[in-house]
Amino acid sequence: MTSKTSDIPGNPERPQSTTVVIEIGDHEAGSRIDRFLGNRFYPAYSRSFLTGLITSGQITVNAARVRPAYRVGPGDRIEAVLEAITESSPQPEPIDLDVLHEDEFILVVNKPAGMIVHPGPGTRRGTLVNALIHRDPSIAKVGVVFRPGIVHRLDGQTSGAMVVARTNHARAHLVEQFKTKQVKKQYRAMVVGSMPFDSDYIDLPIGQDLKARDRMMVDPKRGKPSSTFYEVVERFDRASLVTAWPHTGRTHQIRVHLAHIGFPVMADQVYGKRYSQSWHAERERRRAEGLPHAEIRRHALHAFRLGLTHPVTLERMEFEAPLPADMARLIEYYRRHHAAGEPA
């Protein structure tokens, strides 16, 4: 018995119909469904993309939901409702992107502060993914269903350089580079306080804050090993401009580490709330008195440099995202007014 596929007009690697049905043959029995479908539809759909369809119930076996590890048997009827997935997947939106580099395989963008990387609970539109699939619809087939093309993330309020995969081959190569720490990231941050050392490592384990699921914390017992190297670029009255290199990729790592040692990222209302409140109060006081004042409405963190190996040419490449206007103005304010010892 040989597997049969129906409702797949034209190229069988890129089904366009509403429903795809596959009947499993004897020689295919025993394969994991995610691996079987990954091989069947490569390169049109990645295994991770299809796994998302299986998990969400849009791919069924004998009209029942299964897990990605399910092993198919002779005569099993696999049914995939591709149109339903399209309707529930991120939708394209005409959002302008600041593109730093573009070729057939990767796209590097300068993500603005305030843009969420991919849709999630409460955020379905206006994300980087919505903009990406409008620019290049083929990205919708790369990687995981609800975050196609994405191989790493930046916090919503963090600006800066991000690389996006445009093919499944490029995605696999980039994911491996991040996993093996071959990708080099540099961030610029304005922090509260004048740091005592010119440079230092912060080696402190990070885990989820048990009191707030959307926060992280330094946790020596349950946290995962985390390392950040920082270097002071410029010192000001009650503030410092630093460059930070995260050697691990924990959620909110730089913000958590800097806040823990007493120098939170400026205007970070999650990890430096106490400092942020006094900073905002002082800003408003100076504004009311007609004095020069610092101005930024999100945490002052920017991913300004990204180094990686091109997934196809294997050329080592480096991309730099210019400082956004709000951070540039903030730094200039401190350069002009810190020497006189004016309140920040």
VENGI-V424679 format. One record per backbone hydrogen bond with DSSP energy under -1.0 kcal/mol. CO is the residue of the C=O (numbers start at 1). NH is the residue of the N-H. Records with the same first field share a line. If there is no record, write none. Layout:
# VENGI-V424679
CO->NH + NH
This chain:
# VENGI-V424679
4->23
6->21
11->14
18->82 + 83
20->80
21->6
22->78
23->4
24->75
25->28
26->29
28->31
31->72
32->36
33->37
34->38
35->39
36->40
37->41
41->44 + 45
46->50
47->51
48->52
49->53
50->54
51->55
52->56
53->58 + 59
54->57
58->81
60->79
61->64
64->61
67->70
68->34
70->33
72->30
73->76
76->24
77->62
78->22
79->60
80->20 + 82
81->85
82->86
83->87
84->88
85->89
93->95
97->99
98->110
101->108
105->166
106->103
107->164
108->100 + 101
109->162
111->160
112->115
116->128
117->129
120->123
123->120
127->131
128->132
129->133
130->93
131->135
132->136
136->139
137->140
138->141
139->142
142->149
144->147
147->150
149->165
155->158
156->114
159->303
160->111
162->109
164->107
167->171
168->172
169->173
170->174
171->175
172->176
173->177
174->178
175->179
176->180
177->182
178->181
184->307
186->305
187->244
188->302
189->242
190->266
191->240
198->232
200->230
202->228
205->219
206->224
207->217
212->215
215->209
217->207
219->223
224->206
226->204
227->247
228->202
229->245
230->200
231->243
234->241
236->239
238->193
239->236
240->191
241->233 + 234
242->189
243->231
244->187
245->229
250->253
252->256
253->257
254->258
255->259
256->260
257->261
258->263
259->262
264->192
265->268
266->300
267->269
268->272
272->276
273->277
274->278
275->279
276->280
277->281
278->282
279->283
280->284
281->285
282->286
283->287
284->288
285->289
286->291
287->290
299->301
300->190
301->159
302->188 + 304
303->161
304->321
305->186
306->319
307->184
308->317
310->314
315->310
317->308
319->306
324->328
325->329
326->330
327->331
328->332
329->333
330->334
331->335
332->336
333->337
334->338
337->342
338->341
